[in-house]
Amino acid sequence: MPCSQLQTERLLLRPQTAADIPSLVSLLNDFEVAKNLARVPHPYTEDHARSFLVRGAEERAKGIAYPFAMIAKSDGTLIGGCGLHLKDDGVFELGYWIGRPFWGRGYASEGARRLAAFAFYDLKAARLSAGWFHGNPASGRVLEKLGGVFAGGEQRESLARGEAVYCYKVVLDRENFGRRQ
């Protein structure tokens, strides 16, 4: 079983626990965060958080998903989340989010870089997919820094918005990981 905790200079990435529910609800109940995520409804409740934790633990046990809480090492605060989810085509999709009070500090890039390294070197993935919604160019810059290559676009549902939103698709492969485009 791959390691359950990952670290960066400033972050600890670990599985979410029930103790994280209040922070998850507080940060994900912000429409400005939720609108940029496909599977997060708005409003976001404790029941949503509990269901997410149960599903995440079950999928981790099966090896089809690796969800992590992003924790600031400086003070132990939950600042966001990231994860990998195996899609039907056998490729892991990489995703991440940061709570609004922590935007603009490079946490998304730092966490996503560590998560991609875990996928490529620990899980032996050859390729990852990711995407970002139109109107969220900061997420596109995170993927560009990782070496992501534009792979088209599609309409994708956003539960928080209650409608489909244009999503830019990106592919990252082990060979180009970390190469800035």
C-alpha positions, 0 to 999 in steps of 0.5 A: 500500500502506498504511503498515507502521508506526503510532505513538502516544505510547508505542507503535510498531505494526509488522509482526511479524518472526522476531525477535519469536518468543521474545517472542510465545511467552513472552507468548501461552503464558500461559493468562490471555492466550490464553483471551481470544483466539479463534485462539490455542491453548494451549500456544503454541509456536514453530511456532504463532508461525512459522505466524502470521508467515507467514500474517500476511505473506501476508494483509498482501500481499493487503490482507486483514489488517494484523497488528502487533506492539505495541512499547513506544517506551521500551525496544523491548519487544514488549508485545502485538499488534493487527490488522485482518482482513477478514471474509467480509462485507467488514468488518474485524474489529479485535483486540488483546492485551497480555501480562500483565506489561503489563496495566493501563497503557492500552496496549490502548486506545492501540494499538486507538485508533491501529489503528481510526484507520488502518482508518477514515482510511487504509483508508477503512473505514466500519465495524469489528467487534470482540468480547470474551469474557465474563469479560474486561470490560477488553476491553469497556471498551477498545471502549467508549472507542473508541465501540463499540456493542453489536451482540449476542452469540454463542458463539465458539470459543476454541482455548485453552479448547477450547470455545465462549465467549459473545462480546459483539459490538461495531460501531464506525463512522467517525462514532462513532469515539472517542465514549464511550458 
